[in-house]
């Protein structure tokens, strides 16, 4: 589902994605992404470090975007993504 022409929202019924390449339903550790401005990435990295949060991965994407990944207290994978990650963002 395209949201506002610039975002993607995926809603999957629990158990309904079992035939997909990778399951997308909400059981166990999840992945969620939030968009941030390119100029905010370093500020986020400093803020996370100041709270003892480890950035597990930093990735540069072919369209020019960058993402950082870290875990929340429940072990969900949180992604902060700058413009240029997806064709719609």
C-alpha positions in Angstrom: 0.0 0.0 0.0 1.5 3.3 -1.0 1.0 6.0 1.7 1.1 9.6 0.6 3.1 8.6 -2.5 6.3 8.4 -0.6 5.9 5.6 1.9 5.1 1.9 1.9 2.9 0.3 4.5 2.8 -3.5 4.6 0.0 -5.2 6.5 0.2 -9.0 6.7 -2.2 -11.4 8.4 -0.4 -13.7 10.8 0.4 -17.0 9.0 -0.7 -15.7 5.6 2.8 -15.2 4.3 4.1 -18.7 4.9 4.4 -19.3 1.1 6.4 -16.2 0.5 10.2 -16.2 0.1 10.5 -14.8 3.6 7.6 -14.7 6.1 6.2 -11.2 6.7 3.8 -11.8 9.6 4.3 -10.5 13.0 5.6 -13.3 15.2 8.9 -13.1 17.0 11.5 -10.4 16.3 10.3 -7.9 13.7 11.8 -5.3 11.4 10.4 -1.8 11.2 11.9 1.2 9.3 11.5 4.9 9.8 12.4 7.6 7.4 14.8 10.4 8.4 16.4 13.2 6.6 19.9 12.6 5.2 21.2 15.4 7.5 19.8 13.7 10.6 21.7 10.4 10.2 24.9 11.4 12.2 22.8 13.0 14.9 20.9 9.8 15.3 24.1 7.8 15.5 25.4 10.0 18.2 22.2 9.9 20.1 22.0 6.1 20.0 25.7 5.8 21.1 25.1 8.2 24.0 22.4 5.7 25.2 24.6 2.7 24.7 22.7 1.4 21.7 24.8 -0.5 19.2 24.4 0.1 15.5 24.5 -3.4 14.1 24.8 -2.4 10.4 25.2 0.7 8.3 24.3 0.2 4.6 24.6 2.4 1.5 22.0 1.7 -1.1 22.3 1.9 -4.9 19.9 4.8 -5.1 22.0 6.8 -2.8 20.2 6.3 0.5 21.7 5.0 3.7 20.3 2.9 6.5 21.4 2.1 10.0 20.1 -0.8 12.0 19.8 -1.4 15.7 17.7 -3.5 18.2 15.1 -2.2 20.5 14.8 -3.7 24.0 12.5 -6.4 22.7 15.1 -7.4 20.0 13.1 -6.0 17.1 15.3 -4.7 14.3 14.8 -0.9 13.8 16.0 0.7 10.6 16.5 4.5 10.1 16.5 5.2 6.4 17.4 8.3 4.4 15.9 9.2 1.0 17.2 7.0 -1.8 16.5 3.6 -0.2 13.4 2.7 -2.2 12.1 4.0 -5.5 9.2 5.7 -3.6 11.6 7.3 -1.0 
